[in-house]
């Protein structure tokens, strides 16, 4: 009787292994057939101050009060070198040699200033983000869309 139980158990285990192997996705075998942009990134767009407080007088202070926060929500550093931040009118800012450590944020200001680990400056003399409606798009160094946030008629704060 014990031989019969052992045989049946072995047959059941072998059958289960065959079924499990047949249903494994290709990525489980070490192959990554998914394009990079379909993978979730730990880098996201955070708060956006698109309407500079006070008068829009194009002073550097007013321009720098317009900003976008980019946050690495993951534990590991991400190199943002070559990544871009773009508005709906195709104004684009290119990140240059920025290593964003885990759980760190950086603010990208519109005006001029001295870049630090927490504040970057686009060095523009005009506003980028439209107050009534706009879309902020973050793309990696290969041009793949990482995150998008819209406000106003394009989404009212909607995150894509």
C-alpha atoms as one frame of an Amber mdcrd trajectory, in Angstrom:
protein
   0.000   0.000   0.000   2.855   2.425   0.800   4.304   1.882  -2.706   0.950
   2.875  -4.212   0.765   6.060  -2.101   4.366   6.970  -2.996   3.655   6.361
  -6.698   0.492   8.488  -6.644   2.248  11.313  -4.776   5.169  11.273  -7.221
   2.779  11.308 -10.201   0.830  14.228  -8.735   4.019  16.216  -8.096   5.334
  15.564 -11.600   2.011  16.620 -13.143   1.960  19.815 -11.067   5.511  20.661
 -12.125   4.642  20.225 -15.808   1.565  22.439 -15.516   3.516  25.112 -13.604
   6.344  25.094 -16.156   3.896  25.447 -19.036   2.266  28.503 -17.472   5.448
  30.402 -16.546   5.830  33.724 -18.399   8.895  34.301 -20.550  10.292  36.796
 -18.035  10.480  34.083 -15.384  13.072  32.349 -17.535  15.282  35.457 -17.460
  14.069  36.990 -20.727  12.788  40.574 -20.662  10.704  41.099 -23.791   8.884
  44.160 -22.438   9.996  47.591 -23.648  11.543  49.740 -20.921   8.683  52.240
 -20.879   6.181  49.557 -19.879   8.128  48.911 -16.693   7.118  50.950 -13.677
   9.650  53.608 -12.776  10.325  54.716  -9.236  10.695  58.290 -10.540   7.491
  60.335 -10.635   6.313  63.907 -11.007   5.308  65.377  -7.649   3.930  68.795
  -6.757   3.766  71.411  -9.502   3.584  75.162  -8.850   2.441  76.265 -12.311
   0.942  79.593 -11.205   3.697  81.693  -9.695   2.296  83.513  -6.629   1.885
  87.284  -6.977   2.255  89.340 -10.130   3.588  87.607 -13.240   6.229  90.282
 -13.810   8.910  87.958 -15.264  11.323  88.777 -12.443  13.719  85.948 -11.633
  12.049  85.595  -8.242   8.647  85.173  -9.888  10.018  82.772 -12.519  11.640
  80.620  -9.827   8.359  80.467  -7.905   7.136  78.343 -10.836   8.483  74.795
 -10.426   7.975  71.060 -10.849   9.043  68.438  -8.316  10.587  65.178  -9.545
  10.780  62.423  -6.908  12.547  59.079  -6.752  10.121  56.990  -4.681  12.390
  53.940  -4.780  15.244  52.853  -2.547  17.939  52.943  -5.221  19.535  55.893
  -6.998  18.451  56.719 -10.548  20.627  58.586 -13.052  18.444  61.242 -14.697
  21.161  62.322 -17.129  19.539  62.879 -20.527  15.960  62.768 -19.171  13.597
  65.584 -20.185  10.752  67.550 -18.632   8.422  69.022 -21.258   5.223  71.086
 -21.346   2.352  70.894 -23.875   4.009  73.596 -26.031   7.192  71.478 -26.253
   9.349  73.687 -24.019  11.888  71.149 -22.829  14.380  70.975 -19.977  17.124
  68.337 -20.196  18.590  66.913 -16.992  22.375  66.846 -17.044  24.308  64.376
 -14.867  21.765  64.232 -12.034  21.859  61.214  -9.745  18.645  61.207  -7.727
  19.166  58.995  -4.680  16.366  56.906  -3.214  13.504  58.809  -1.582  14.917
  62.149  -2.811  13.164  64.964  -4.654  14.456  67.789  -6.791  12.599  70.977
  -7.772  13.031  72.201 -11.313  12.552  75.996 -11.291  11.836  78.022 -14.426
  14.196  80.951 -13.832  17.945  81.232 -13.337  19.949  80.068 -10.355  22.718
  77.814  -9.142  21.889  74.098  -9.371  22.077  72.075  -6.143  21.116  68.543
  -5.125  17.582  69.770  -4.340  16.997  72.657  -6.779  17.636  72.868 -10.521
  17.108  75.895 -12.765  15.994  75.966 -16.405  17.625  79.391 -16.863  14.631
  80.790 -18.756  13.500  84.398 -18.931   9.829  83.528 -19.584   7.239  81.324
 -17.875   6.892  77.724 -19.045   3.794  76.336 -17.334   0.410  77.732 -18.379
  -1.811  78.748 -15.472  -5.128  77.733 -17.085  -4.104  74.308 -18.413  -0.966
  72.421 -19.351   0.691  69.018 -19.250   4.038  68.130 -17.675   5.735  65.090
 -19.222   8.814  63.356 -17.841  10.759  61.174 -20.314  13.845  59.042 -19.805
  17.062  59.260 -21.829  15.547  57.003 -24.523  12.469  59.194 -24.940  10.118
  56.800 -23.140   7.350  58.483 -21.162   7.883  57.957 -17.432   5.126  60.144
 -15.942   2.568  62.730 -17.078   0.502  65.219 -15.081  -2.113  67.583 -16.545
  -4.248  70.380 -15.141  -7.020  72.658 -16.395  -8.960  71.629 -19.481  -6.417
  68.841 -20.148  -7.109  67.042 -16.955  -7.733  69.169 -13.882  -4.763  67.724
 -12.021  -5.153  64.296 -13.616  -2.170  61.984 -13.468  -1.769  59.604 -16.421
